[in-house]
Structure formats: C-alpha cells, structure tokens
Amino acid sequence: SALTITVNPMEKHEAPGRGEE
Amino acid sequence: LPHVPGPCDHEDLLDGVLFGAKYLGSTQLLSERNPPPSTRMAQAQEAVDRVKAPDGETQPMTPVDLFVSTKRIKVLMANAQEALMDHALQTISYIADIGPVLVLMARRRLARSTRPQERERRLYKMLCHVFHAEDAQLIAQAIGQAFAVAYSQFLRENGIDPSQVGSRPRATSPGHLHNGDLDHFSNSENCREVHIEKRRGEGLGVALVESGWGSLLPTAVIANLLHGGPAERCGELSIGDRVTAINGASLVGLPLAACQAAIREVKSHTAVTLSIVHCPPVTTAIIRRLHSREQLGFCVEDGVICSLLRGGIAERGGVRVGHRIIEINGQSVVATPHARIVELLTEAHDEVHIRTMPAATYRLLTGQEQPVYL
C-alpha cells in the first residue's frame, strides 16, 4: 500500500539540538 | 485562524481529538536534521519492519487512544486514559501512514556522539511509535491538520502573514541567493593555520562569540584580542576571524562553551595552532525584495536579529540570528531608535543591503561589555 509522509512544518524553524528527552 | 483543510474542526484540535488505535511498539533511529522525503520513507519502513512481528507470529497489540491537539500528541491507555507517551507537537518531526499502519516520529535531543564525523553530520535520535488503525490515513490527516494550525499560529505570533508563506515559490532560482560567505569560505586563500607561541600557563588572549544560527560556518568567532597577549603578538589574527580548529581538533558545529573549553585546555602548552578563516568583523547581506509588501522574513529587537524565517528572502540573503544591524543601504543605524530601524526595513525594497556583526562583538567593541579573555 502507498506510504504517505506528512512533515511538520515547524521542523525547519527548530533551533538545532532541540527535542524531547 | 486561516482555514486549514483537514478532517477536524479547528476548535476541536485546539482542545484535542481522540482516535482509537492499537499500539504495536516503538523503536529508535538515528536521523539527519531535515532528511529528504526518500530517507523519511525508508525510516518509516524500517520502523515498521523492526516493530512488526514476523509473518506467522502473533503481533502484540495494546488498545490505545491517540490524543491529537495543536500542542501535544499523547498515547493514552484505552481504558485507564493514563498517558503512555506524551510529545510536544513541535517535537514531532513527521508522520507516515502505510495502509492501516501509522508511524509517529518524535525527535529527541541531539545525539551526543563522541565520533567527530557523526558530530559534523548532527545526527538526531528519533523515537518511532508504530500503530495499527483502520483509519490510519484519517488520523494522519488530522495530525497534518494540527501541524498546519499550530504552524500558522506560530507564524502569526512572529508577525508573519501565513498566507505569504508557501503560496509563493519556495526556492527561487540560485541567482537570487546571495551569500557572500559561501564565496568567502570556499576560497582557500582565506583559510590559514596560525601558530602562536606562548608561555606555559599563559592564556591565548582571545575573547570568543558565536557565529550565530543561520551561519554557513557555525563556529567560534574572535570578538576581541587581549592587548599584548599571545594571540595579538603573533600578528596574524583579527576580530571577526572564524576559528575552525585548535591543534587539529575541529570546533565547527560545537556550542560556544565547548569551543571556549577547548581553548582553555591548551593553557599548559607553549605552542598552539589555530585553523582560521579570515573574515571581516562586519558582513553584508543583500535581500532582494520585489516590493515593500513582501515579508522580509526576520524579526528585529533593538537592532538585533532575533529570529529568521527558514527559506525566506532574508535567510537566502545571508541575514543571521544574533547579529546587530550596523547599516541599512549605506545608512548607519547604530544610534537609531528601534522604531526607525523597523521603518527603514519595512520601506526598503528592490535590493536591500544590510551590514551586520555579531551582537556580542558589537557590545565588546563599544565597551558595553567587558571581554572575558581565554
């Protein structure tokens, strides 16, 4: 079946190194 | 709020919407910061392959409720409503739906690698949660809608009109990309090795600042040289120079504190080699703005650039976060009130020349701050 990817547009604004532990 | 197409009401997404699903399991992958779509597809497939039981074996499944809002995504135990997982929406990198399977990719903190080549590539840990749901596609669409609503809220909070983002062509032709840095950094004549002789226990006599997010060469910048110190005595360093390595160990991409620590570590040496790219302290960004209604794509606070729209005309023009604006179209703005700087910027169009320097360097040069020499 088809694989669809939906990227969070916020990703490109996040400062490097950010994320959650 | 602008209308964002999707299966949910905006109001409902602000409060949170629940979807029933079966949780199959989680795995972890290492990923680049913004991988291309083909890599994301391979990552999603890899996560499913790792979590799914082999054919013929029973697949362990836990009934859960997926809570989707513009702030968070939570995985709740279906009966107890107890949260198994809880992720801020902005840490969800992307989602994938493959038939009845849904994969959620949550970014964790930057993986601290001791291997320099991995540090250069800035690998991220991705936590991948895999679910089974008949309406996986619908859930994916609802999460996509939550992404879009949260994103347009973010843009508005930063003074950017969401209708201006994405509606115009994303990447303009390379001809519209100005980055003096790119020419400068790729010219080997600007790169050199500087040998500094010093006494054992003597500091190098340099003050360092960050190059600023958005910089093509993210590394420490020399903000000041101690008068009579070893760095000044060698006669080959000047304010603005980028320090790319110390005694062969790369500083590129490291946080400022790590660069400072690396310089402190050589205090006991009698000779130090710095690899530098010679740069003037002031850089020029050229923003091509067709008319004064077009968004500049950055925010200024007291003359300092505090945020930048990725892919916007300012970023493409070489503007970077943490820099102080010194000149706009040849006019000095160092003593100009904030309101007037904003006015000058909003009026400017065609080709806007902006000269900037790291705000920290500016504060040191103008005596507002005392340098800490290493």
Boltz contact constraints between the chains, C-beta under 6 A:
constraints:
  - contact:
      token1: [A, 1]
      token2: [B, 98]
      max_distance: 6.0
  - contact:
      token1: [A, 1]
      token2: [B, 99]
      max_distance: 6.0
  - contact:
      token1: [A, 3]
      token2: [B, 41]
      max_distance: 6.0
  - contact:
      token1: [A, 3]
      token2: [B, 98]
      max_distance: 6.0
  - contact:
      token1: [A, 4]
      token2: [B, 97]
      max_distance: 6.0
  - contact:
      token1: [A, 5]
      token2: [B, 37]
      max_distance: 6.0
  - contact:
      token1: [A, 5]
      token2: [B, 40]
      max_distance: 6.0
  - contact:
      token1: [A, 5]
      token2: [B, 94]
      max_distance: 6.0
  - contact:
      token1: [A, 5]
      token2: [B, 96]
      max_distance: 6.0
  - contact:
      token1: [A, 6]
      token2: [B, 95]
      max_distance: 6.0
  - contact:
      token1: [A, 6]
      token2: [B, 140]
      max_distance: 6.0
  - contact:
      token1: [A, 6]
      token2: [B, 144]
      max_distance: 6.0
  - contact:
      token1: [A, 7]
      token2: [B, 94]
      max_distance: 6.0
  - contact:
      token1: [A, 8]
      token2: [B, 92]
      max_distance: 6.0
  - contact:
      token1: [A, 8]
      token2: [B, 94]
      max_distance: 6.0
  - contact:
      token1: [A, 8]
      token2: [B, 147]
      max_distance: 6.0
  - contact:
      token1: [A, 9]
      token2: [B, 151]
      max_distance: 6.0
  - contact:
      token1: [A, 10]
      token2: [B, 90]
      max_distance: 6.0
  - contact:
      token1: [A, 10]
      token2: [B, 151]
      max_distance: 6.0
  - contact:
      token1: [A, 11]
      token2: [B, 93]
      max_distance: 6.0
  - contact:
      token1: [A, 12]
      token2: [B, 310]
      max_distance: 6.0
  - contact:
      token1: [A, 13]
      token2: [B, 310]
      max_distance: 6.0
  - contact:
      token1: [A, 17]
      token2: [B, 110]
      max_distance: 6.0
  - contact:
      token1: [A, 19]
      token2: [B, 91]
      max_distance: 6.0
  - contact:
      token1: [A, 19]
      token2: [B, 107]
      max_distance: 6.0
  - contact:
      token1: [A, 19]
      token2: [B, 108]
      max_distance: 6.0
  - contact:
      token1: [A, 19]
      token2: [B, 109]
      max_distance: 6.0
  - contact:
      token1: [A, 20]
      token2: [B, 91]
      max_distance: 6.0
  - contact:
      token1: [A, 21]
      token2: [B, 109]
      max_distance: 6.0
